[in-house]
Amino acid sequence: MISFQEKERLCRMVKDHKKISSEKARAGLCIATGLFDDKNFKDICGFYQISVDDARYWWNFFGLPEEEAVIEKKRPAKKLSVIDVLKEHDGEIMGTKDIADLCGVSLPTIYKFIKDQPGWLKKEGRGQYMIIDAYKKRMEEKNGK
């Protein structure tokens, strides 16, 4: 948290800055206000709906620590990790349990993936699926026609 006087000083710095767009100036004022309200970088960007690039510009301009201007990544989508693993095993026939173990996800997640993404796994028998690279298949169909 910064003092009211420090907030006013930062706001004057923004207003005195030449050749900036109104959106970028708004981002600077939001950073100053957010610091006064004891918000962190991620909260300021989300609460005031300012771009991360503009916020990072002012964060550095004000001389604030760079390591605090980091937004943690959300955990990766399971669907994308499953697709990445399946691409490596194109053409193989496996059971759902084996696919789940291979992808590092739970069995219900694989069942949902099969239901939501029918192009990746073709049913070969009871609980057995052939892995098909849907992206590659789509590109072959597109280029073949």
Contacts in CASP RR format, 6 or more apart in sequence:
PFRMAT RR
TARGET T0000
AUTHOR 0000-0000-0000
METHOD contacts of the structure
MODEL  1
MISFQEKERLCRMVKDHKKISSEKARAGLCIATGLFDDKNFKDICGFYQI
SVDDARYWWNFFGLPEEEAVIEKKRPAKKLSVIDVLKEHDGEIMGTKDIA
DLCGVSLPTIYKFIKDQPGWLKKEGRGQYMIIDAYKKRMEEKNGK
1 35 0 8 1.000
1 36 0 8 1.000
1 37 0 8 1.000
1 38 0 8 1.000
2 10 0 8 1.000
2 32 0 8 1.000
2 35 0 8 1.000
2 36 0 8 1.000
3 36 0 8 1.000
4 36 0 8 1.000
6 35 0 8 1.000
6 36 0 8 1.000
7 32 0 8 1.000
7 33 0 8 1.000
7 35 0 8 1.000
7 36 0 8 1.000
10 28 0 8 1.000
10 31 0 8 1.000
10 32 0 8 1.000
10 35 0 8 1.000
10 62 0 8 1.000
11 29 0 8 1.000
11 32 0 8 1.000
13 61 0 8 1.000
13 62 0 8 1.000
14 25 0 8 1.000
14 28 0 8 1.000
14 29 0 8 1.000
14 32 0 8 1.000
14 58 0 8 1.000
15 25 0 8 1.000
17 25 0 8 1.000
17 61 0 8 1.000
23 50 0 8 1.000
23 51 0 8 1.000
23 54 0 8 1.000
24 54 0 8 1.000
24 57 0 8 1.000
24 58 0 8 1.000
26 48 0 8 1.000
26 50 0 8 1.000
27 48 0 8 1.000
27 50 0 8 1.000
27 51 0 8 1.000
27 54 0 8 1.000
27 55 0 8 1.000
27 57 0 8 1.000
27 58 0 8 1.000
28 50 0 8 1.000
28 54 0 8 1.000
28 55 0 8 1.000
28 58 0 8 1.000
30 44 0 8 1.000
30 48 0 8 1.000
30 50 0 8 1.000
30 55 0 8 1.000
31 44 0 8 1.000
31 50 0 8 1.000
31 55 0 8 1.000
31 58 0 8 1.000
31 59 0 8 1.000
31 62 0 8 1.000
32 62 0 8 1.000
33 48 0 8 1.000
34 43 0 8 1.000
34 44 0 8 1.000
34 47 0 8 1.000
34 48 0 8 1.000
35 44 0 8 1.000
35 64 0 8 1.000
39 47 0 8 1.000
40 68 0 8 1.000
41 55 0 8 1.000
41 59 0 8 1.000
41 68 0 8 1.000
41 69 0 8 1.000
41 70 0 8 1.000
41 71 0 8 1.000
42 71 0 8 1.000
42 72 0 8 1.000
44 50 0 8 1.000
44 55 0 8 1.000
45 51 0 8 1.000
45 52 0 8 1.000
45 55 0 8 1.000
45 71 0 8 1.000
52 71 0 8 1.000
55 69 0 8 1.000
56 69 0 8 1.000
59 66 0 8 1.000
59 68 0 8 1.000
59 69 0 8 1.000
60 66 0 8 1.000
60 69 0 8 1.000
78 105 0 8 1.000
78 109 0 8 1.000
78 113 0 8 1.000
79 113 0 8 1.000
79 116 0 8 1.000
79 117 0 8 1.000
81 103 0 8 1.000
81 104 0 8 1.000
81 105 0 8 1.000
82 103 0 8 1.000
82 105 0 8 1.000
82 109 0 8 1.000
82 110 0 8 1.000
82 113 0 8 1.000
83 117 0 8 1.000
83 120 0 8 1.000
85 102 0 8 1.000
85 103 0 8 1.000
85 104 0 8 1.000
86 99 0 8 1.000
86 103 0 8 1.000
86 120 0 8 1.000
86 121 0 8 1.000
86 131 0 8 1.000
86 133 0 8 1.000
87 133 0 8 1.000
87 135 0 8 1.000
87 136 0 8 1.000
89 102 0 8 1.000
89 131 0 8 1.000
90 131 0 8 1.000
90 132 0 8 1.000
90 133 0 8 1.000
90 136 0 8 1.000
91 130 0 8 1.000
91 131 0 8 1.000
91 132 0 8 1.000
92 130 0 8 1.000
92 131 0 8 1.000
93 124 0 8 1.000
93 128 0 8 1.000
93 129 0 8 1.000
93 130 0 8 1.000
93 131 0 8 1.000
94 102 0 8 1.000
94 128 0 8 1.000
94 129 0 8 1.000
94 131 0 8 1.000
95 127 0 8 1.000
95 128 0 8 1.000
95 129 0 8 1.000
96 107 0 8 1.000
96 110 0 8 1.000
96 111 0 8 1.000
96 114 0 8 1.000
96 127 0 8 1.000
96 129 0 8 1.000
97 107 0 8 1.000
99 110 0 8 1.000
99 121 0 8 1.000
99 129 0 8 1.000
99 131 0 8 1.000
100 106 0 8 1.000
100 107 0 8 1.000
100 109 0 8 1.000
100 110 0 8 1.000
103 110 0 8 1.000
105 113 0 8 1.000
113 120 0 8 1.000
113 121 0 8 1.000
114 120 0 8 1.000
114 121 0 8 1.000
114 129 0 8 1.000
117 134 0 8 1.000
119 132 0 8 1.000
119 134 0 8 1.000
119 137 0 8 1.000
120 131 0 8 1.000
120 132 0 8 1.000
120 133 0 8 1.000
120 134 0 8 1.000
121 129 0 8 1.000
121 130 0 8 1.000
121 131 0 8 1.000
121 132 0 8 1.000
122 129 0 8 1.000
122 130 0 8 1.000
122 132 0 8 1.000
123 129 0 8 1.000
124 130 0 8 1.000
END
